[in-house]
């Protein structure tokens, strides 16, 4: 065997792992990129949240308008019923039917008139008796 071949076989090959130094500039750029990406995501989430709030508020507004229409219709119906029950003919009929009341006769009727006092003179402070 030749020496060159012998040397090639006997040569000790070290397979030590490669030790890499920490690159602080690369870490700083990575953090900056990560912060920028987080800021963009936060802005997008905030914008989407605002848009969702506007849409849900619009839906709630429409529901409330529909409910207001229903309530106004019910209010009109109840006012009409109230005015119907306040009619003199209806009151007279219910008084006779439910309370067994009768219309007064002329001899049971007493008419009382109110007499308004004359307006006193403003110069008179007290009235002596």
Secondary structure as the mmCIF struct_conf table of DSSP 4:
data_model
#
loop_
_struct_conf.conf_type_id
_struct_conf.id
_struct_conf.beg_label_comp_id
_struct_conf.beg_label_asym_id
_struct_conf.beg_label_seq_id
_struct_conf.end_label_comp_id
_struct_conf.end_label_asym_id
_struct_conf.end_label_seq_id
HELX_RH_AL_P HELX_RH_AL_P1 UNK A 3 UNK A 10
HELX_LH_PP_P HELX_LH_PP_P1 UNK A 11 UNK A 14
HELX_LH_PP_P HELX_LH_PP_P2 UNK A 16 UNK A 22
HELX_RH_AL_P HELX_RH_AL_P2 UNK A 24 UNK A 86
BEND BEND1 UNK A 87 UNK A 87
HELX_RH_AL_P HELX_RH_AL_P3 UNK A 88 UNK A 98
BEND BEND2 UNK A 99 UNK A 99
BEND BEND3 UNK A 106 UNK A 106
TURN_TY1_P TURN_TY1_P1 UNK A 107 UNK A 108
HELX_LH_PP_P HELX_LH_PP_P3 UNK A 116 UNK A 121
TURN_TY1_P TURN_TY1_P2 UNK A 122 UNK A 123
#
